[in-house]
Amino acid sequence: MSIFTVKLLEQWHAGRAWQCRVLPLIALLASVLAATGAAAAQPRAVMLKGGGQMLYHDTGHGDEAVLLLHGHTLDHRMWDREVELLKGRYRVVVPDLRGYGKSSDPPEGYQFTHADDVIALMDSLGIEKAHVVGLSMGAYVAGDMVALFPERLLSCVMVSGETCNFTGPGKPRSAKEIAERKQSIKKVEADVERYKRRRVAGLLSACHPANREKIRDELTREIMDWGAWQALHITARVYYGEQALARLKKSGSNVPALIIYGESEKVTRGYTLPYLPCGKLIVFKKCGHMVNLEQPQQFDETLLHWLEHCGTLNEESKQP
């Protein structure tokens, strides 16, 4: 064997020895970092009145907090893009509302509201005031808060919804209403998966035709994961609704409020603006109900501008 070959073998063995010492350390460090990252990504929980818990993700950093509230049959994942956008500048809190996602289902017959649950979450985290952003169901919850808890809001963004006029918790369900709900529950029980797929189709139909295919997979994923508790039970009056709207009409709210709709959604837009002196309305073109998923870039730019300059958008502003 030549001297040159011996030298090569010596170098190879030295390299192997180094690898044997260092590679296990690298693997250990990688596993620790992975475990730390996984732990950081795990949701936390707050206990709720009436039993059960609300799971939420709390990430980012900054002097101000942003709460993102999801729509009906969806969960916190609908805001994944916005979490990434905001977490470098704000503390971002994204819950699964009671009865959705990984949060507990409520006991049937127990009266609660989502707005009270959100206030409980804020209290548990020591958040005195926050920017609250909600879409659809989340917008109704944000609408309850802007009317009834204005002192807890830095600003309010209501997307595809506003303070609603639904029957509030002050009125119990009538015997007729309960009977109708029981009939509806029987139909859903016969084929829950079919009910969910009809929900996917219905929500897509509320979106602009040009956007439906690009968001189909995301809506399908979240809705098919939905436990369908609300469709299978006699639910509480989860919004203050008409009670909140009456308060808003009587007293108004000086909270800076941004209302966003897609132009293709055939609804009355901005009906709460007369009671929101610091309120603005923006309508997105080529967009329907799922605004942040249909026009993500326009939505994110608008949201970030709003959070940084609350109240400076003017009513005539329109997205191209």
C-alpha positions as CSV (number, residue, x, y, z in Angstrom):
1,M,0.0,0.0,0.0
2,S,1.4,3.4,-1.0
3,I,2.2,6.2,1.5
4,F,-0.3,8.3,-0.3
5,T,-3.1,5.7,0.2
6,V,-2.2,5.4,3.8
7,K,-2.5,9.1,4.3
8,L,-5.9,9.1,2.7
9,L,-7.1,6.3,4.9
10,E,-5.8,8.1,8.0
11,Q,-7.7,11.3,6.9
12,W,-10.9,9.3,6.2
13,H,-10.8,7.6,9.7
14,A,-10.2,11.0,11.3
15,G,-13.2,12.4,9.5
16,R,-15.3,9.4,10.6
17,A,-14.2,9.8,14.2
18,W,-15.2,13.5,14.1
19,Q,-18.6,12.6,12.6
20,C,-19.2,10.0,15.3
21,R,-18.6,12.6,18.0
22,V,-20.3,15.6,16.4
23,L,-23.2,14.2,14.5
24,P,-25.0,12.8,17.6
25,L,-24.7,16.3,19.2
26,I,-26.1,17.9,16.1
27,A,-29.0,15.4,16.1
28,L,-29.7,16.1,19.8
29,L,-29.6,19.8,19.3
30,A,-32.0,19.5,16.3
31,S,-34.4,17.4,18.3
32,V,-34.4,19.9,21.2
33,L,-35.0,22.8,18.8
34,A,-37.8,20.8,17.1
35,A,-39.4,20.0,20.5
36,T,-39.1,23.6,21.6
37,G,-40.7,24.8,18.4
38,A,-43.5,22.2,18.7
39,A,-44.1,23.2,22.3
40,A,-44.3,26.9,21.3
41,A,-46.7,26.1,18.5
42,Q,-49.1,24.2,20.8
43,P,-52.3,26.0,21.7
44,R,-52.9,27.2,25.3
45,A,-56.2,27.0,27.1
46,V,-58.4,29.3,29.3
47,M,-61.2,27.8,31.4
48,L,-64.6,29.1,30.6
49,K,-67.7,29.7,32.7
50,G,-70.1,26.7,32.4
51,G,-67.2,24.3,32.0
52,G,-64.8,23.5,29.3
53,Q,-62.0,25.5,27.8
54,M,-61.1,27.7,25.0
55,L,-57.9,26.9,23.1
56,Y,-55.9,29.7,21.6
57,H,-52.6,30.6,20.0
58,D,-50.7,33.5,21.5
59,T,-47.7,34.6,19.4
60,G,-45.7,37.6,18.3
61,H,-44.6,40.6,20.3
62,G,-45.4,44.2,20.5
63,D,-47.0,46.8,22.7
64,E,-50.5,46.2,21.2
65,A,-52.5,43.0,20.9
66,V,-54.6,41.8,17.9
67,L,-57.4,39.3,18.4
68,L,-58.5,37.4,15.3
69,L,-62.0,35.8,15.4
70,H,-62.9,33.2,12.9
71,G,-66.2,32.5,11.0
72,H,-68.9,29.9,11.7
73,T,-67.8,26.3,10.8
74,L,-64.2,27.4,10.5
75,D,-61.4,27.8,13.1
76,H,-58.3,29.7,13.9
77,R,-56.5,28.4,10.8
78,M,-58.4,30.8,8.5
79,W,-56.1,33.5,9.9
80,D,-52.7,31.7,9.4
81,R,-51.6,34.2,6.8
82,E,-52.5,37.2,9.0
83,V,-50.7,35.7,12.0
84,E,-47.5,35.5,9.9
85,L,-48.0,39.0,8.7
86,L,-48.6,40.6,12.1
87,K,-46.6,38.6,14.7
88,G,-43.4,40.6,14.1
89,R,-45.1,43.8,15.1
90,Y,-48.0,42.8,17.4
91,R,-49.0,40.3,20.0
92,V,-51.4,38.1,18.0
93,V,-54.0,36.0,19.8
94,V,-56.2,33.6,17.8
95,P,-58.8,31.5,19.6
96,D,-61.0,28.7,18.5
97,L,-64.3,30.0,19.8
98,R,-66.3,27.8,22.1
99,G,-67.7,24.8,20.1
100,Y,-65.2,25.2,17.3
101,G,-61.8,23.8,16.4
102,K,-60.1,22.3,19.4
103,S,-62.1,24.2,22.0
104,S,-64.7,22.5,24.2
105,D,-68.3,22.1,23.1
106,P,-70.7,23.9,25.4
107,P,-73.2,22.0,27.5
108,E,-76.6,22.0,25.7
109,G,-78.8,24.5,27.4
110,Y,-76.0,26.6,28.9
111,Q,-76.4,30.2,28.0
112,F,-73.2,32.0,27.0
113,T,-72.0,34.5,24.4
114,H,-68.8,34.5,22.4
115,A,-68.2,38.1,23.3
116,D,-68.1,37.3,27.0
117,D,-65.7,34.4,26.2
118,V,-63.4,36.7,24.4
119,I,-63.4,39.2,27.3
120,A,-62.6,36.2,29.6
121,L,-59.7,35.3,27.3
122,M,-58.4,38.9,27.4
123,D,-58.7,39.0,31.2
124,S,-56.8,35.7,31.5
125,L,-53.9,37.1,29.4
126,G,-53.8,40.5,31.1
127,I,-54.8,42.3,27.9
128,E,-56.7,45.5,28.9
129,K,-57.3,46.6,25.3
130,A,-56.9,45.0,21.9
131,H,-57.5,45.4,18.2
132,V,-60.3,43.0,17.5
133,V,-60.7,41.6,13.9
134,G,-63.5,39.3,13.0
135,L,-65.0,37.8,9.9
136,S,-68.6,36.7,9.5
137,M,-69.5,35.1,12.9
138,G,-66.3,36.8,14.2
139,A,-67.6,40.1,12.9
140,Y,-70.8,39.7,14.8
141,V,-68.8,39.0,18.0
142,A,-66.6,42.0,17.3
143,G,-69.9,44.0,16.7
144,D,-71.1,42.9,20.1
145,M,-67.8,44.1,21.6
146,V,-67.7,47.5,19.9
147,A,-71.3,48.2,21.2
148,L,-71.0,46.7,24.7
149,F,-67.3,46.7,25.6
150,P,-65.9,49.7,23.9
151,E,-63.5,50.3,26.7
152,R,-61.7,47.0,25.9
153,L,-61.0,47.9,22.2
154,L,-58.2,49.8,20.6
155,S,-60.0,49.3,17.3
156,C,-62.5,47.0,15.6
157,V,-62.4,45.5,12.2
158,M,-65.6,43.8,11.1
159,V,-65.4,41.8,7.8
160,S,-68.5,40.5,6.1
161,G,-70.7,41.4,9.1
162,E,-71.4,44.0,11.7
163,T,-73.3,44.4,15.0
164,C,-76.2,42.1,14.1
165,N,-79.9,42.2,15.0
166,F,-80.1,38.5,15.9
167,T,-82.2,37.6,18.9
168,G,-80.1,38.1,22.0
169,P,-79.8,36.1,25.2
170,G,-82.5,38.1,26.9
171,K,-85.2,36.1,25.1
172,P,-85.4,32.3,25.7
173,R,-86.3,30.1,22.8
174,S,-90.0,29.5,22.2
175,A,-91.5,26.0,22.1
176,K,-92.0,26.4,18.3
177,E,-88.4,27.4,17.8
178,I,-87.2,24.4,19.8
179,A,-89.5,22.0,17.8
180,E,-88.1,23.4,14.5
181,R,-84.6,23.0,15.7
182,K,-85.2,19.4,16.7
183,Q,-86.5,18.6,13.2
184,S,-83.4,20.3,11.7
185,I,-81.1,18.2,14.0
186,K,-82.7,15.0,12.8
187,K,-82.0,15.8,9.2
188,V,-78.4,16.6,10.0
189,E,-77.9,13.4,12.1
190,A,-79.0,11.4,9.1
191,D,-75.8,12.4,7.2
192,V,-73.5,14.7,9.0
193,E,-70.8,14.5,6.3
194,R,-73.3,15.5,3.6
195,Y,-74.4,18.4,5.7
196,K,-70.8,19.6,5.9
197,R,-70.3,19.3,2.2
198,R,-73.4,21.3,1.6
199,R,-71.9,23.9,3.9
200,V,-68.8,24.0,1.9
201,A,-70.8,24.5,-1.3
202,G,-72.9,27.2,0.3
203,L,-70.0,29.2,1.6
204,L,-68.2,28.9,-1.8
205,S,-71.4,30.2,-3.5
206,A,-71.1,33.3,-1.3
207,C,-67.7,34.0,-2.7
208,H,-66.8,35.7,-6.0
209,P,-66.8,33.1,-8.8
210,A,-63.3,33.9,-9.8
211,N,-62.0,33.0,-6.3
212,R,-63.9,29.8,-5.5
213,E,-61.4,27.2,-6.7
214,K,-58.4,28.8,-5.1
215,I,-60.0,28.7,-1.6
216,R,-62.0,25.5,-2.0
217,D,-59.4,23.2,-0.4
218,E,-58.9,25.5,2.6
219,L,-62.7,25.8,3.3
220,T,-63.2,22.1,2.8
221,R,-60.3,21.2,5.2
222,E,-61.7,23.4,8.0
223,I,-65.4,22.6,7.5
224,M,-64.8,18.8,7.3
225,D,-62.8,19.1,10.5
226,W,-65.6,21.0,12.2
227,G,-67.4,18.9,14.9
228,A,-70.8,20.2,13.7
229,W,-71.9,20.7,17.4
230,Q,-74.0,23.7,16.5
231,A,-75.9,21.8,13.8
232,L,-76.6,18.9,16.2
233,H,-77.8,20.7,19.3
234,I,-80.2,23.4,20.4
235,T,-77.7,26.2,20.8
236,A,-77.5,29.2,23.1
237,R,-78.0,32.8,22.0
238,V,-74.3,33.2,21.3
239,Y,-74.6,36.9,20.2
240,Y,-75.9,39.8,22.1
241,G,-77.2,40.8,18.7
242,E,-80.3,43.1,18.9
243,Q,-79.3,44.1,22.5
244,A,-75.9,45.2,21.3
245,L,-77.4,47.0,18.3
246,A,-80.0,48.8,20.5
247,R,-77.1,50.0,22.7
248,L,-75.1,51.1,19.7
249,K,-78.1,53.1,18.3
250,K,-78.6,54.7,21.7
251,S,-75.1,55.6,22.7
252,G,-72.9,55.1,19.7
253,S,-69.3,54.0,20.0
254,N,-66.1,56.1,19.5
255,V,-63.9,53.1,18.9
256,P,-62.1,53.4,15.5
257,A,-64.0,50.8,13.4
258,L,-63.3,49.5,9.9
259,I,-66.1,47.6,8.1
260,I,-65.0,45.5,5.0
261,Y,-67.3,43.8,2.5
262,G,-66.8,42.1,-0.8
263,E,-68.8,43.8,-3.6
264,S,-70.4,40.6,-4.9
265,E,-72.0,39.8,-1.5
266,K,-75.6,40.9,-1.7
267,V,-76.1,42.4,1.7
268,T,-76.7,45.8,3.3
269,R,-73.3,47.3,4.0
270,G,-72.4,49.7,6.6
271,Y,-75.7,50.0,8.4
272,T,-74.0,50.6,11.7
273,L,-71.9,53.5,10.4
274,P,-74.3,56.2,11.6
275,Y,-73.6,55.0,15.2
276,L,-69.8,54.8,14.7
277,P,-68.4,58.3,14.5
278,C,-64.9,56.9,13.9
279,G,-66.2,54.2,11.5
280,K,-65.1,53.6,7.9
281,L,-66.4,51.3,5.1
282,I,-64.3,49.7,2.4
283,V,-65.7,47.5,-0.4
284,F,-63.3,45.0,-2.2
285,K,-63.9,44.4,-5.9
286,K,-63.9,40.9,-7.3
287,C,-64.6,39.6,-3.8
288,G,-67.4,38.0,-1.8
289,H,-67.9,36.7,1.7
290,M,-64.4,35.2,2.6
291,V,-62.5,38.4,2.1
292,N,-59.2,37.5,3.6
293,L,-59.0,34.3,1.6
294,E,-60.3,35.7,-1.7
295,Q,-58.2,38.8,-1.8
296,P,-55.4,38.0,0.6
297,Q,-52.9,40.6,-0.5
298,Q,-55.4,43.5,-0.6
299,F,-56.8,42.4,2.7
300,D,-53.5,42.2,4.5
301,E,-52.3,45.5,3.2
302,T,-55.6,47.1,4.3
303,L,-55.4,45.5,7.7
304,L,-51.8,46.4,8.4
305,H,-52.4,50.0,7.3
306,W,-55.4,50.2,9.6
307,L,-53.6,48.8,12.6
308,E,-50.7,51.2,12.1
309,H,-52.9,54.3,11.3
310,C,-56.3,53.6,12.9
311,G,-58.9,56.0,11.7
312,T,-56.9,57.5,8.8
313,L,-58.6,55.6,6.0
314,N,-61.4,57.7,4.5
315,E,-64.8,56.4,3.4
316,E,-64.1,56.9,-0.3
317,S,-61.2,54.5,-0.2
318,K,-61.8,51.6,-2.5
319,Q,-59.6,48.6,-3.3
320,P,-58.7,48.4,-7.0
